[in-house]
Amino acid sequence: MIENSNSNNIEKDEFKVNTEDSGYEDLITKLKEIKSTIALLKKTIFK
């Protein structure tokens, strides 16, 4: 019974880490999009 409980806790922890990693990856993707948009705006403004 204790082994089963420990197994469940490990799975929950791994899921939490995977969810956090996914959140960071989404954030990095959004930041890259923002960076590209800013670069394009700078080119447009300073033509």
N, CA, C and O of each residue as an XYZ file, in Angstrom:
188
protein
N       0.831     -1.190      0.000
C       0.000      0.000      0.000
C       0.874      1.250      0.000
O       0.586      2.207     -0.719
N       1.934      1.250      0.798
C       2.827      2.397      0.855
C       3.524      2.583     -0.485
O       3.692      3.714     -0.940
N       3.930      1.492     -1.123
C       4.591      1.575     -2.426
C       3.669      2.207     -3.458
O       4.112      3.014     -4.275
N       2.412      1.853     -3.429
C       1.441      2.395     -4.360
C       1.284      3.897     -4.137
O       1.213      4.665     -5.097
N       1.231      4.313     -2.885
C       1.113      5.730     -2.550
C       2.326      6.503     -3.047
O       2.181      7.583     -3.621
N       3.526      5.957     -2.832
C       4.747      6.608     -3.297
C       4.766      6.712     -4.812
O       5.207      7.721     -5.362
N       4.295      5.684     -5.483
C       4.236      5.671     -6.940
C       3.312      6.779     -7.441
O       3.633      7.473     -8.406
N       2.171      6.939     -6.788
C       1.220      7.985     -7.179
C       1.811      9.370     -6.963
O       1.626     10.261     -7.793
N       2.518      9.558     -5.858
C       3.135     10.852     -5.580
C       4.190     11.189     -6.627
O       4.286     12.336     -7.063
N       4.971     10.210     -7.029
C       6.006     10.432     -8.042
C       5.354     10.811     -9.365
O       5.816     11.728    -10.043
N       4.296     10.120     -9.733
C       3.597     10.430    -10.979
C       3.030     11.845    -10.949
O       3.103     12.556    -11.951
N       2.476     12.260     -9.833
C       1.936     13.618     -9.698
C       3.050     14.648     -9.824
O       2.880     15.668    -10.492
N       4.192     14.387     -9.185
C       5.326     15.303     -9.263
C       5.836     15.417    -10.692
O       6.151     16.513    -11.154
N       5.920     14.285    -11.398
C       6.387     14.301    -12.780
C       5.410     15.071    -13.658
O       5.830     15.813    -14.546
N       4.117     14.904    -13.422
C       3.110     15.619    -14.194
C       3.241     17.117    -13.949
O       3.141     17.914    -14.883
N       3.463     17.498    -12.703
C       3.610     18.917    -12.359
C       4.817     19.503    -13.079
O       4.731     20.602    -13.625
N       5.926     18.800    -13.090
C       7.132     19.269    -13.767
C       6.873     19.396    -15.262
O       7.254     20.392    -15.878
N       6.223     18.387    -15.852
C       5.923     18.434    -17.280
C       5.012     19.610    -17.605
O       5.195     20.260    -18.634
N       4.054     19.891    -16.765
C       3.148     21.012    -16.978
C       3.903     22.329    -16.879
O       3.678     23.235    -17.682
N       4.791     22.441    -15.908
C       5.579     23.661    -15.752
C       6.501     23.857    -16.953
O       6.639     24.974    -17.451
N       7.132     22.780    -17.422
C       7.997     22.870    -18.593
C       7.209     23.331    -19.802
O       7.684     24.155    -20.585
N       6.020     22.807    -19.953
C       5.164     23.183    -21.078
C       4.829     24.666    -20.989
O       4.822     25.364    -22.004
N       4.554     25.144    -19.797
C       4.256     26.564    -19.600
C       5.437     27.432    -19.986
O       5.266     28.469    -20.627
N       6.631     27.017    -19.603
C       7.831     27.775    -19.957
C       8.073     27.757    -21.463
O       8.472     28.765    -22.046
N       7.832     26.617    -22.084
C       8.013     26.526    -23.531
C       7.032     27.443    -24.255
O       7.396     28.100    -25.230
N       5.785     27.488    -23.777
C       4.792     28.383    -24.365
C       5.208     29.840    -24.190
O       5.062     30.648    -25.107
N       5.720     30.165    -23.024
C       6.167     31.523    -22.749
C       7.324     31.911    -23.656
O       7.340     33.017    -24.197
N       8.281     31.030    -23.829
C       9.423     31.292    -24.705
C       8.957     31.494    -26.137
O       9.460     32.375    -26.834
N       8.008     30.693    -26.581
C       7.459     30.835    -27.935
C       6.800     32.195    -28.098
O       7.017     32.869    -29.105
N       6.008     32.603    -27.136
C       5.340     33.908    -27.199
C       6.362     35.040    -27.210
O       6.211     36.009    -27.954
N       7.401     34.919    -26.390
C       8.430     35.957    -26.351
C       9.163     36.061    -27.685
O       9.504     37.161    -28.119
N       9.406     34.940    -28.329
C      10.044     34.958    -29.649
C       9.145     35.643    -30.668
O       9.628     36.396    -31.514
N       7.840     35.388    -30.595
C       6.893     36.039    -31.497
C       6.893     37.551    -31.272
O       6.877     38.324    -32.230
N       6.911     37.965    -30.017
C       6.939     39.388    -29.682
C       8.222     40.019    -30.200
O       8.193     41.120    -30.750
N       9.337     39.340    -30.033
C      10.626     39.840    -30.514
C      10.595     40.040    -32.029
O      11.081     41.052    -32.534
N      10.027     39.084    -32.745
C       9.929     39.194    -34.204
C       9.040     40.363    -34.606
O       9.353     41.090    -35.549
N       7.939     40.541    -33.895
C       7.023     41.639    -34.188
C       7.693     42.984    -33.951
O       7.527     43.907    -34.748
N       8.434     43.104    -32.885
C       9.139     44.352    -32.579
C      10.190     44.639    -33.648
O      10.332     45.782    -34.085
N      10.922     43.619    -34.068
C      11.938     43.798    -35.107
C      11.288     44.267    -36.403
O      11.824     45.144    -37.079
N      10.155     43.701    -36.751
C       9.440     44.101    -37.962
C       8.941     45.538    -37.852
O       9.029     46.298    -38.816
N       8.430     45.906    -36.712
C       7.960     47.278    -36.499
C       9.121     48.276    -36.604
O       8.970     49.348    -37.190
N      10.268     47.924    -36.040
C      11.436     48.807    -36.136
C      11.831     49.025    -37.593
O      12.139     50.148    -37.993
N      11.824     47.959    -38.383
C      12.169     48.080    -39.809
C      11.180     48.983    -40.518
O      11.565     49.805    -41.350
N       9.885     48.828    -40.186
C       8.848     49.616    -40.815
C       8.961     51.096    -40.427
O       8.816     51.973    -41.278
N       9.209     51.360    -39.196
C       9.283     52.745    -38.693
C      10.515     53.463    -39.233
O      10.423     54.631    -39.612
N      11.655     52.797    -39.278
C      12.904     53.454    -39.642
C      13.267     53.315    -41.111
O      14.435     53.478    -41.465
N      12.296     53.016    -41.985
C      12.552     52.947    -43.424
C      12.740     54.313    -44.005
O      12.965     54.447    -45.208
